[in-house]
Amino acid sequence: MATRSMTRRITLAVTAVLSLVLAGCGAGGGGSAGDTKSINVLMVGNPQMVDIEKLTKDSFTKDTGIKVNYTILPENELRDKVTQDIATKAGQYDVATIGAYEVPIWSQNGWLTPLDSYADKDTKFDKADLIKPIVQALSGKDGKLYGLPFYGESSFLMYRKDVLKQKGITMPDHPTWDQVAKVAAQVDGAQPGMKGVCLRGLPGWGEMFAPLTTVVNTFGGTWFDKDWTPQVNAAPFEAAVNFYVNLVKAHGEPGAAQAGFTECLNAMSQGKVAMWYDATSAAGSLEDPSVSKVAGKVGYAFAPTKVTKSAGWLWAWAWAMPKTTKKADSASKFMLWASSKDYENLVGAKLGWPRVPAGKRESTYTNPNYAKAAAAFGQKTLQSIEAAKPDDPGVQARPTVGVQYVAVPEFQDLGTKVSQDIAAAIAGRGTVKEALDKGQQLALDVAKQYK
């Protein structure tokens, strides 16, 4: 019942604004429902998505005759836009990038098209090659596959080997958060304008709380216990958030309250920070000398811990087909291509092997071209993905799966609102305690629907 009620609330909330959104934002050129040679694709503005936009015309469109009209948005805007379109069945997009959080919820609501038949029919696609944890994350409760992965990821610590070496510091393969904080203080200012660490402070359940929830987990905290009792202002949760906020305020990037994945990627690749804890998928951009000043200078360590043995998250950005599309055949051809080995090889040949959208196929890690280019981070990425524990990410039992999120519709709003107050604390407006006390009350409202 909670899922259906959430669907109704989303529908009511966005129907009023949807007409304005549709009037003001075209899908990159559009195309009528009868125009099967043109599809509309909505995707998040990460580097891998920018790459596919560059490569589509001279490869996929040239081979199939299917024109792809892309709309690319920052993560928070993407989440709002895709929810508006799919939840209200507006049907503006034939394909959209969604993630492991949305798949089980939206598939249960009947918003997505199952993709097994397309993947199974295309023997060249090789569905069996997909990494099992990624497949599980993109499957519904009915066991069907609802997302074809574009790339998969866990999280790890990225650090400047040369900067640490100059300071006589050796980063362990499995650092603790206390060690990371100590190193951040030691390397802060090691080079002109360099800060010790970059941590996301930009509000958003998928922005700030992706890394921060993994910190909460390894500090012994959780959003809810197994009985749905909220733990947002409990001691372990508060200790984790205080640690995170204090670290980024003392040794983090300037303007941290507005820094998300993209801002931290830019800061690390331009040599403005000595360390960064974030998605394993960032490594390809850091090792690409055409866009990164620090290629070849970065070391990689597993996600820092406190009381747990591991802490990395599990995520995949995946291609999903809304039930509303009238162009399933063309949309499926695009999705299969964009998730294929052939596309990975195309990226490697045209843009460089570090930029391959990896983390989804076993064969990627046995490809000698990729293995050489990703020698510094490839195996750690694969090991981190395989070690992630969505069903057991902390020290206590949970009511749902999810490492860096709680797999219920209401978490999107809950996590975002709490993150806004924590961002205010990072910026010096309010305290962590005030933010978490408010968060506890919001979490109580969520829990009432499930207890």
Salt bridges, closest charged atoms under 4 A:
ASP51 OD1 - ARG355 NH2 2.65
GLU75 OE2 - ARG79 NH2 2.71
GLU102 OE2 - ARG79 NH1 2.97
ASP116 OD1 - LYS127 NZ 3.00
ASP120 OD1 - LYS127 NZ 3.03
ASP126 OD2 - LYS341 NZ 2.85
ASP129 OD2 - ARG361 NH1 3.12
ASP162 OD2 - ARG160 NH2 2.85
ASP173 OD1 - LYS380 NZ 3.14
ASP178 OD2 - LYS306 NZ 3.04
ASP188 OD2 - LYS195 NZ 3.36
ASP188 OD2 - HIS251 ND1 2.84
GLU207 OE1 - ARG200 NH1 3.55
ASP227 OD2 - LYS226 NZ 3.49
ASP278 OD1 - ARG200 NH2 2.51
ASP288 OD2 - ARG355 NH1 2.68
ASP329 OD2 - LYS333 NZ 3.43
ASP342 OD2 - LYS124 NZ 2.76
GLU344 OE2 - LYS360 NZ 2.76
GLU410 OE2 - ARG9 NH2 3.31
ASP413 OD2 - LYS417 NZ 3.23
ASP421 OD2 - LYS438 NZ 3.27
ASP437 OD2 - LYS433 NZ 2.85
ASP445 OD1 - LYS448 NZ 3.69
